[in-house]
Amino acid sequence: TGDVVKTSTARYAESLKLDTTRITGAKTGYTDLAGLCLIGEFTSNDHNYYFVLLNEPISNNYDHIRDALKLINYYDTNYNEVTILKKNDFVLDIPIINSKQKIYKATSPKEVKYYTNINNYDESLIKYKSNIKELSYKNKINTNIGNIEILYNDELVEKIDITLNEKLNPNIQSFIK
């Protein structure tokens, strides 16, 4: 008949004057083993989370709703993306043999972000691993010369391809002996 059915979380929120609009797809329930339960989804800093609250006390305070809102607030406050590399940031010096240039300064072709607990983030835990040992004048401009793995606390964050973006000129003297 066109009636709008309100979810139980919306009804609880209404009676308690709580904003539960960030809890989506929620379902409340009760069993003897699990007690009062709430399962749902929320988005925090552009990341989706699913939660399951079990064995919540049965009271008129609707603690399961309040606990879900505390959880959302915790993630909003403590987790976010940090930028590890900006586009064109220097990443690695690569030696060049038989060329006038001696070092190629590899840069990131894109921004690299990492989602983490911002209170424990430590920039000194960023490491780079590369399969690029050296270059020479034979490497052609605008070609892939290898990749660099970006690690945070020894966990792979992203693997980026590195493109040679300058012409390497031969050093004739390196061939004369």
C-alpha positions in Angstrom: 0.0 0.0 0.0 3.0 2.3 -0.3 3.9 2.2 3.4 7.6 2.7 4.2 9.0 0.0 6.4 11.7 1.3 8.8 14.6 -0.9 9.8 14.9 -1.7 13.5 18.1 0.3 13.6 16.3 3.4 12.2 13.5 2.9 14.8 16.0 2.6 17.6 17.9 5.7 16.3 14.7 7.7 16.1 13.8 7.0 19.7 17.3 7.7 20.9 18.0 10.7 18.7 21.0 9.0 17.1 22.3 9.4 13.6 22.6 5.9 12.1 22.5 6.9 8.5 26.1 5.6 8.0 25.1 2.1 9.0 23.8 0.4 5.9 22.3 -3.1 5.3 22.0 -3.6 9.1 20.2 -6.6 10.6 19.4 -7.1 14.3 18.7 -10.4 15.9 18.8 -12.5 19.0 19.7 -16.2 19.8 20.3 -17.9 23.1 23.9 -18.6 22.1 24.8 -15.3 20.4 22.6 -13.0 22.5 21.6 -9.7 21.0 23.3 -9.2 17.7 23.8 -6.5 15.0 25.4 -7.0 11.6 25.9 -4.2 9.2 28.1 -2.2 6.9 29.5 1.3 7.0 31.9 3.4 4.9 34.8 5.3 6.5 37.3 7.4 4.5 36.1 5.7 1.2 36.6 2.2 2.5 33.7 -0.3 3.2 33.6 -2.3 6.4 31.4 -5.0 7.7 30.8 -5.6 11.3 29.2 -8.2 13.6 28.4 -7.4 17.2 27.5 -10.4 19.3 26.3 -10.9 22.9 25.3 -7.3 23.4 23.4 -6.7 26.7 19.6 -6.5 26.4 18.6 -3.0 27.7 16.6 0.0 26.8 19.8 1.8 26.0 20.2 -0.1 22.7 23.9 -0.6 23.4 24.3 -2.6 20.1 23.5 0.5 18.1 25.7 2.7 20.3 28.6 0.2 20.0 28.2 0.2 16.2 28.4 4.1 16.2 31.5 3.9 18.4 33.1 1.5 16.0 32.4 3.9 13.1 33.9 6.8 15.0 37.0 4.7 15.8 37.7 4.0 12.2 36.9 7.6 11.1 39.4 8.9 13.7 42.2 6.3 13.4 42.3 5.0 9.8 43.0 6.8 6.6 45.1 6.7 3.5 48.6 8.1 3.6 50.5 9.1 0.5 53.7 7.1 0.3 54.7 8.6 -3.1 53.5 11.5 -5.2 53.6 11.3 -8.9 57.2 12.1 -10.1 58.7 11.6 -6.6 62.3 10.3 -6.7 62.4 6.6 -5.9 65.7 5.1 -6.9 69.2 5.8 -8.4 70.0 3.3 -11.1 73.6 3.1 -12.4 74.2 3.5 -16.1 77.1 1.9 -17.9 78.8 2.9 -21.2 77.0 6.2 -21.2 77.7 9.8 -20.7 75.1 9.8 -17.9 76.2 7.8 -14.8 73.0 7.7 -12.8 69.4 7.5 -13.8 67.0 9.0 -11.2 63.9 6.8 -11.4 60.7 8.5 -10.4 57.2 7.3 -9.6 54.8 7.3 -12.5 51.8 7.8 -10.2 50.7 8.5 -6.7 50.9 5.6 -4.3 48.7 5.5 -1.2 48.4 3.1 1.7 45.4 2.7 4.0 46.6 2.3 7.6 46.2 3.2 11.2 47.4 6.8 11.0 48.4 6.8 14.7 51.0 4.1 14.1 52.2 5.2 10.7 56.0 5.4 10.5 57.6 6.7 7.3 60.9 5.0 8.1 59.2 1.6 7.5 58.9 2.4 3.7 61.3 0.3 1.6 61.8 -0.1 -2.1 62.9 -3.2 -4.0 63.8 -3.2 -7.6 64.6 -5.8 -10.3 66.6 -3.0 -12.2 70.3 -3.5 -11.7 71.8 -1.2 -14.3 71.0 0.6 -17.5 73.1 1.4 -20.6 72.8 3.5 -23.7 71.2 0.5 -25.4 68.0 1.0 -23.3 65.6 2.9 -25.4 63.6 6.0 -24.3 59.9 5.4 -23.4 60.4 1.7 -22.7 59.8 -0.3 -19.6 63.1 -0.9 -17.8 61.7 -2.9 -14.9 59.7 -2.4 -11.7 59.9 -1.2 -8.2 58.1 -2.8 -5.3 56.9 -0.4 -2.6 56.8 -2.0 0.8 55.5 -0.8 4.1 56.7 -2.7 7.2 57.8 -5.5 4.7 54.2 -5.7 3.3 53.8 -5.1 -0.5 51.8 -2.0 -1.0 52.2 -1.7 -4.8 54.4 -2.7 -7.7 55.0 0.0 -10.2 56.6 -0.2 -13.7 59.4 2.2 -14.4 59.8 3.8 -17.9 63.0 5.3 -19.2 62.0 8.9 -19.9 65.3 10.2 -21.2 67.7 9.2 -24.0 70.9 7.7 -22.8 73.9 8.6 -24.9 76.8 6.3 -25.4 80.2 7.2 -24.0 82.7 6.4 -26.8 85.6 6.6 -24.5 84.3 3.6 -22.5 84.8 1.4 -25.7 88.4 2.6 -26.3 90.9 0.7 -24.4 
